[in-house]
């Protein structure tokens, strides 16, 4: 089995879509300009392993995606997190697989079903873990599926979903876990700087006053990271700034602070296209190193490092609305999303045992915001206790009105609604609604949610209709961009 790479210079840097036909031993792969591709592998990733060996299909510490030929088979590799995904489609001519839904829609010519109202809700089911998410989605023709974390094996005729290797040791003590993190960081650095890479990859870390990104910054430093980014404000009325500049200073990192509120966000449509929510829209404001960057974050840390017993048996189950993160944005900007808490995720219950152990008591602050493992990692790296992990803060955009921020993007969504005969408030109406929604959210998060969870649950359920429209609009627009970029290419997609 061999790959036939077909570059499309005007595509997003890291996007790819593969065409697999039963009985044909050549797999055509259409890809953006920063995807590394030859006859045996096509990859946009950094992984804990030798770059030249291209064994990204044989580790769970892989951040990005790709295809790897193995004799008469092809392994299609998903990222080692649930913040990226593979989409695949079966039509009359065979199968297509892509690391982007919009790329897949473009190469197959299929569309989302306009009358289907549950795309956003279906995407959100990944919060139930690998055993509970919805895998099939309606489309205009054929069969559309999604895959998280696991890999796909193509034998020339059909697909088989295969489990990723588990490269983590048993976490029997804090020292074992810390050594695992630091060694993995060093191996990622070696891969990132591997001989044979066509494009330079530079590490970048998020940092805040919370536990999770502070740990990510500690580990990123082991991977050679020297630059960090932080969001200054939180969404709370009384919790104050969330800037991690002091943490970065103690770690010896240069830190750039950003304002989470803006009138314009770069590539905003890519964020809405993931799950129909703004989520971590503020991350689009960061100046990512070019041409490519390995982006260390603390996403999922509240599950991995919290000092509480999680009852759900699936370690990937996570009640978060930040589904998908920057999954489409990163392809455009050239980012490999590397959330440190996902490393060794299948051993989460072992970490919880460590958190409750007597030996970790000196790093427990005995509050409802208590993460002894994370605290010890950061304090032993030289950050004083008072500089982080004092109270929970939030900098996301999920809580306010579901409507685009950038004026030209908002106008595009307004036209989309009008074309479907739906009400489309003008800019002034949105201005008033957004401020009302912000005030309502502040009341919920600072008062009502402190006494009842039912308020948040009812409000979350009420957002799905808007999220679904935003999901459809964003993917429709991005699909057109992919299609336009394919025009004039020497080899057109069948």
C-alpha positions, -999 to +999 in steps of 0.1 A: +000+000+000+014+034-009+003+070-006+000+095-035+004+130-019-013+158-038-004+192-024-030+220-025-010+252-017-040+274-008-055+249+017-049+255+055-013+246+064-021+213+082-053+201+066-055+168+047-081+145+032-075+110+019-093+090-007-094+052-002-109+029-027-115-009-022-091-030-042-068+000-051-034-001-034-028+037-037-043+062-013-046+097-027-040+124+000-048+160-007-030+182+018-020+217+028+016+231+024+030+222+059+019+186+059+049+163+056+042+137+030+058+109+009+049+075-003+049+059+031+036+086+055+016+118+055+017+135+089+009+168+106+020+160+142+046+160+169+050+128+189+072+112+215+094+092+192+122+095+166+110+117+138+128+097+111+112+064+122+077+079+116+062+056+143+034+081+152+010+052+148+027+034+177+023+059+205-005+076+224+017+107+228+009+121+194-004+156+189-018+160+154-029+134+128-017+115+098-015+083+077+012+056+080+016+027+055+024-007+071+029-033+044-004-039+027-023-017+052-027+019+061-031+033+097-050+065+099-039+082+132-060+104+153-045+128+179-039+115+214-066+137+228-104+142+223-098+178+212-090+168+176-108+142+155-109+123+122-140+125+100-147+099+074-173+094+047-185+064+026-199+072-008-203+054-042-166+057-050-152+045-017-141+062+015-127+096+023-110+104+056-099+139+068-086+158+098-112+185+090-149+182+085-149+211+061-121+196+040-141+163+039-172+181+028-153+198+001-135+168-014-167+146-013-191+173-025-216+164+002-233+188+026-247+189+061-285+185+062-301+219+066-331+206+084-312+186+109-313+204+143-289+183+164-254+186+150-242+207+180-258+183+205-243+153+187-208+168+187-212+175+224-217+137+232-179+133+233-183+145+269-196+110+276-163+096+267-151+071+240-178+047+248-207+072+246-202+096+218-223+098+186-203+084+157-227+089+128-240+122+114-265+129+087-253+143+054-268+149+020-254+117+005-236+086+018-225+080+054-206+105+076-187+093+107-164+108+133-136+092+154-118+104+185-085+093+200-084+058+184-068+049+151-083+035+119-068+005+101-075+002+063-068-032+049-076-023+013-113-031+015-127-019+049-119+000+081-113-014+116-111+008+146-080+000+167-069+011+201-039+033+206-010+018+225-007+027+261+029+039+266+025+052+301+038+032+331+017+024+361+015+056+382+024+040+415+039+072+430+042+109+424+078+105+413+068+080+386+043+103+372+066+134+373+094+114+356+070+103+329+059+138+321+094+152+320+108+124+299+078+127+275+085+165+272+121+158+263+111+132+237+086+157+221+114+182+220+137+158+201+109+150+177+100+186+172+136+193+163+140+161+144+163+159+114+142+157+082+115+181+092+108+205+064+092+232+086+104+246+119+083+238+150+085+262+180+070+254+214+046+278+231+029+275+265-002+289+281+001+301+316-024+315+341-030+316+379-047+282+378-032+248+383-036+233+349-018+257+325+009+262+352+017+225+350+017+227+312+042+255+313+065+235+337+065+205+313+068+228+282+100+242+297+114+206+296+106+206+259+127+237+253+099+262+256+109+298+263+077+317+254+043+318+271+010+335+266-017+344+291-052+360+292-053+389+316-090+389+327-113+363+340-151+362+335-159+368+372-169+400+389-148+393+420-120+369+412-099+394+394-071+389+369-061+354+357-027+366+343+000+340+347+029+365+342+042+359+377+042+322+372+060+326+339+086+348+356+094+322+381+097+296+354+120+318+333+096+322+305+089+353+285+052+360+288+029+380+266-005+390+281-037+394+260-070+410+265-098+383+263-122+408+248-119+421+213-140+433+184-121+411+159-109+375+163-087+360+136-103+330+117-133+332+140-154+309+118-130+280+125-139+282+162-176+281+157-172+253+131-160+228+158-191+227+181-212+258+174-198+276+205-171+303+210-154+284+238-117+294+238-121+320+211-095+342+229-068+317+219-071+330+183-056+363+195-022+347+204+008+353+182+017+317+175+053+311+163+055+306+126+055+285+105+044+259+130+041+257+168+036+230+195+011+245+219+012+233+255-021+237+274-037+225+306-071+214+290-086+185+310-065+192+341-096+196+363-104+159+356-068+146+357-054+163+387-085+172+409-085+158+444-119+141+440-131+106+430-146+106+396-174+080+394-175+077+356-156+045+345-146+060+311-115+083+317-124+104+287-158+113+300-157+150+309-185+174+316-171+204+297-185+227+270-151+234+255-155+205+231-131+205+202-111+235+213-091+249+183-095+218+161-101+237+129-083+269+138-050+251+144-050+237+108-051+273+095-025+288+118-002+258+120-006+247+156-002+212+172-024+213+203-007+195+231-028+193+263-005+179+290-033+164+312-041+139+284-007+123+288-014+089+304-051+096+307-060+060+309-043+059+343-064+087+358-076+066+387-040+059+397-034+096+398-064+101+420-050+075+444-018+095+445-037+127+452-054+111+482-022+095+496-007+107+529+026+116+512+008+143+491-008+160+521+018+188+523+007+199+488-031+198+496-047+231+506-079+213+517-104+234+498-128+228+469-100+239+445-074+214+455-050+196+432-020+182+451-002+166+422-004+197+401+006+219+430+037+198+438+048+198+401+046+236+400+060+243+434+090+220+429+097+239+396+103+270+417+069+288+417+058+300+452+025+286+466+008+320+466+013+327+429-012+301+416-041+278+425-058+300+450-093+302+434-110+289+402-111+313+373-125+312+338-115+331+306-137+313+280-164+329+258-189+300+262-211+318+287-222+349+267-245+353+238-240+327+210-233+352+182-200+360+162-179+389+174-160+401+144-182+425+124-177+409+090-182+374+104-213+385+122-227+399+090-220+366+073-240+347+099-268+373+097-270+367+059-270+329+066-300+333+089-319+356+065-314+331+036-333+306+057-361+329+066-349+332+103-348+363+123-315+381+122-311+410+146-290+440+135-257+451+151-273+473+177-297+446+187-269+421+191-249+447+212-278+450+236-284+412+237-248+405+243-246+428+273-278+415+287-264+379+283-232+389+300-250+403+330-272+373+332-241+350+330-224+370+358-254+366+380-255+328+373-218+322+379-214+345+409-247+339+427-272+313+415-248+285+406-233+287+440-266+274+453-281+252+426-269+234+395-304+232+378-300+268+366-269+261+346-284+228+332-315+245+320-295+274+304-271+250+287-300+230+271-315+263+258-283+271+238-283+241+215-306+256+188-283+286+182-252+264+185-266+241+157-271+271+134-236+284+141-221+250+135-239+247+101-231+282+090-194+280+099-189+246+082-208+258+051-186+289+047-153+270+054-163+243+029-166+270+002-131+282+011-117+247+007-135+243-026-122+276-040-086+267-029-089+234-049-098+252-082-069+254-106-051+226-089-035+203-115-052+173-101-089+178-092-106+158-065-131+133-081 
